[in-house]
Amino acid sequence: MTSEKNNRSLSGRVTSNKTNKTVTVLVERRIKHPLYGKYITRTKKYHAHDEGNQYVIGDTVVIEECRPISKTKSWMVTQLVTTNVQE
């Protein structure tokens, strides 16, 4: 029997990469207001582990929940969805 845990994963945009081996990812989600029915955008920032310091500001990435790495980091970047091309 395999005891593989299904970790949560979110998709968001990298907003900061100033710290070593850490990126800040902005995740947006749309919820429906319970009374008025209007869709509202809610945002939250997560600190995610980036081992190779390879992600830059503007990249869209997928982050996955993992064990706590530090006081604020319990997410890890798993894949790059789109890259930020500066020309």
Secondary structure in CASP SS format (residue, H / E / C, confidence):
PFRMAT SS
TARGET T0000
AUTHOR 0000-0000-0000
METHOD secondary structure of the structure
MODEL  1
M C 1.00
T C 1.00
S C 1.00
E C 1.00
K C 1.00
N C 1.00
N C 1.00
R C 1.00
S E 1.00
L E 1.00
S E 1.00
G E 1.00
R E 1.00
V E 1.00
T E 1.00
S E 1.00
N C 1.00
K C 1.00
T C 1.00
N C 1.00
K C 1.00
T E 1.00
V E 1.00
T E 1.00
V E 1.00
L E 1.00
V E 1.00
E E 1.00
R E 1.00
R E 1.00
I E 1.00
K E 1.00
H C 1.00
P C 1.00
L C 1.00
Y C 1.00
G C 1.00
K C 1.00
Y E 1.00
I E 1.00
T E 1.00
R E 1.00
T E 1.00
K E 1.00
K E 1.00
Y E 1.00
H E 1.00
A E 1.00
H E 1.00
D C 1.00
E C 1.00
G C 1.00
N C 1.00
Q C 1.00
Y C 1.00
V C 1.00
I C 1.00
G C 1.00
D C 1.00
T E 1.00
V E 1.00
V E 1.00
I E 1.00
E E 1.00
E E 1.00
C C 1.00
R C 1.00
P C 1.00
I C 1.00
S C 1.00
K C 1.00
T C 1.00
K E 1.00
S E 1.00
W E 1.00
M E 1.00
V E 1.00
T E 1.00
Q E 1.00
L E 1.00
V E 1.00
T E 1.00
T C 1.00
N C 1.00
V C 1.00
Q C 1.00
E C 1.00
END
